[in-house]
Amino acid sequence: MRLLNAAMVNGYSIVTYQRPLKASDELDLPILTNGSQAIIWAIGPLNDRQEVSFHSHYLKTDRFIEFGRPPAWNCPMPDQELPYDDANETISNNQVSIEA
């Protein structure tokens, strides 16, 4: 997984990640583009070795994303209008990029 962009907008953290649609290891699942797919997310501190530690904030309910849907801006806009590319979500070359 690769971090493409990160920003704070009106108190919201907006991040854009990219990873291949195909799972890259045995603990991961492929990303589907033909329907809704359950997601899991969490944030928390890193330990002394800069590894993921206990997640202090995490998703406590089912959340689904349709990764194959047409691109759409669905994040908060900053207080003043800033130019942005409408293609904040793209699927190409067997990779997916999501900004939410």
ZAMARGU-4260 file (C-alpha; in steps of 0.2 Angstrom, whole numbers, plus 5000, padded with zeros to 4 digits):
<rodrens>
0) 5000/5000/5000 | 5006/5017/4996 | 5001/5034/5003 | 4998/5046/4989 | 4991/5061/4998
5) 4986/5067/5016 | 4977/5083/5022 | 4967/5091/5036 | 4951/5100/5029 | 4939/5108/5041
10) 4944/5096/5055 | 4943/5080/5043 | 4958/5069/5039 | 4958/5065/5021 | 4970/5052/5015
15) 4973/5044/4998 | 4980/5027/4997 | 4984/5015/4982 | 4987/4997/4982 | 4985/4983/4969
20) 4967/4975/4967 | 4975/4958/4968 | 4980/4953/4986 | 4998/4954/4989 | 5000/4942/5004
25) 4990/4928/5012 | 4982/4939/5026 | 4975/4951/5013 | 4959/4950/5001 | 4958/4956/4983
30) 4948/4972/4980 | 4932/4969/4971 | 4926/4981/4957 | 4909/4973/4954 | 4899/4976/4970
35) 4900/4982/4988 | 4915/4976/4998 | 4917/4977/5017 | 4931/4987/5024 | 4941/4988/5040
40) 4950/5003/5046 | 4959/5009/5062 | 4971/5022/5068 | 4982/5022/5083 | 5000/5026/5089
45) 5016/5017/5084 | 5027/5007/5096 | 5045/5011/5099 | 5050/5001/5084 | 5038/5012/5073
50) 5026/4997/5071 | 5008/4998/5072 | 5002/4996/5090 | 4985/4996/5099 | 4972/5004/5088
55) 4964/5018/5099 | 4950/5022/5086 | 4943/5009/5074 | 4927/5005/5064 | 4914/4997/5076
60) 4901/4993/5063 | 4900/4986/5045 | 4906/4998/5032 | 4905/4995/5013 | 4913/5003/4998
65) 4909/5001/4980 | 4927/5002/4973 | 4921/5000/4955 | 4909/5015/4955 | 4912/5030/4944
70) 4924/5043/4952 | 4915/5056/4963 | 4921/5069/4976 | 4914/5064/4992 | 4925/5073/5005
75) 4922/5090/5014 | 4928/5105/5004 | 4940/5117/5012 | 4933/5134/5018 | 4940/5143/5002
80) 4938/5135/4985 | 4954/5126/4980 | 4956/5118/4963 | 4956/5099/4963 | 4956/5085/4950
85) 4939/5076/4948 | 4948/5060/4947 | 4951/5057/4966 | 4946/5039/4964 | 4954/5029/4949
90) 4955/5011/4944 | 4968/5008/4932 | 4982/4995/4929 | 4975/4983/4942 | 4976/4996/4956
95) 4964/5007/4965 | 4966/5024/4973 | 4952/5030/4985 | 4951/5047/4993 | 4938/5048/5007
</rodrens>
